[in-house]
Amino acid sequence: MKIGALLKYWRTNKGFTYYRVAQKSGIDADYIKKIEESTEENEPNIKIETLERIAEAIGVPAASLINNNEEIEYLTESERKVIEIFRRYGKKEQDAFINLLDLLTVKNN
């Protein structure tokens, strides 16, 4: 997936409008829409700082906007689902999830 498609996926998945993301990120709503509607031929040059601000406004890691999920192609359906759910959350929640998994691992050993 290209950046625009990933941005649209995460924005709609989180229930945000262009305007809400614009308000939270300080990035113009029309620019956010332009990114989402871009194709491979007309994808705008986007600064990393801009992606980071948009990602933070949506509440996802910036890598979620540039990662095309190719690396999870070989995972089981359960593994893929865990990763997709994990990526919906911010760093604080992801760290809590990792700590929970660590506790479960220690308990089961």
N, C-alpha and C positions, 0 to 999 in steps of 0.2 A: 504494500500500500504506500502511496505517496503521502507527504506531509498533510496536504489538504484533506485527503480522505480520512487519515488518522485523526486530525483535528475535529472534523465533523463527527466521526464516530464517538470520540470521547466527550465532545461538547453535548451531543444529543443523549449519550448514555448517562451523563450526569444531570441532564435536564436543564441545561443552560441555554439561554437565547444568545444571539450575537451581542445584543445590547448589554446583557448582564456580564458577559465575559469582558466586553469593552469597558464597562464601568469598573470592574474589579482589577483589570490589568492596565488600564490607561492606554490601551491600543484602540484605535478607531474601529468601530463596528464594520464599516465598509471594507477596511483592510482585512479584517478577520474573514469576512465573507469572500473576499477576493482570493485569499489563501485557500479556503475550502473549495471554491469552485475552479481552482486552477487545474490544469492538466499537465502532463509531462512536458508538453511543448511550450506552455506559457506559465510554468511555475515561477512565482516571484522569488527573488533573492531575499531570504529571510535571515535576519541577524539572530544569532544564538540567544542574545539577551531578550529579543522579542518572543522567541519560543518559550524561554524560561518564564517570562511574565505571563504569557497565555496559559502555560501549563499550571503555574501556581494558582492562577485565577480559577481554573477548572478543578484543581485539586488532584492533579496527576503528576507523576514524575516527568520531567522534560523528555526523557528517553522514550516515553510512551508516544510522543508526537513524531519521533523519527525512526522508531523501531518497526520494521515491517513484519515481525513475527516469524520470519523464516527459520529462526533457530528452534522454534517449538514444533516444527513440522514433524519431527520424529518422536515426539512424546506420545504417551498414551492419552486417551481422552480425559481420564481423571487428572493427569498431570497438567494437561493443557487448561483444564477448567480451573485448577488451583492457581495457575499463573495468571489467567485472565481476571479472576476475582482479586488476586493480590495486587494487580496493576491498577485497580479501580481506586485504591486508597493512597493517601499521602504517606510520607516517610514515617511519621509518628505511628500510624496504624500498622504499617508494614513492619516496623521494628517490634511492635507489640506482638504481632503474629509470629515473627521469628522467635521471639522469647518464649511464646506459648509452645511452639514446636520443639524448642530446645528442652523445655520442661517435660513435655510428653516423652521425648527420647530418653531423658535421664530416668524417668519413672518406669519406663518399659525395659530398662537394662538392668 
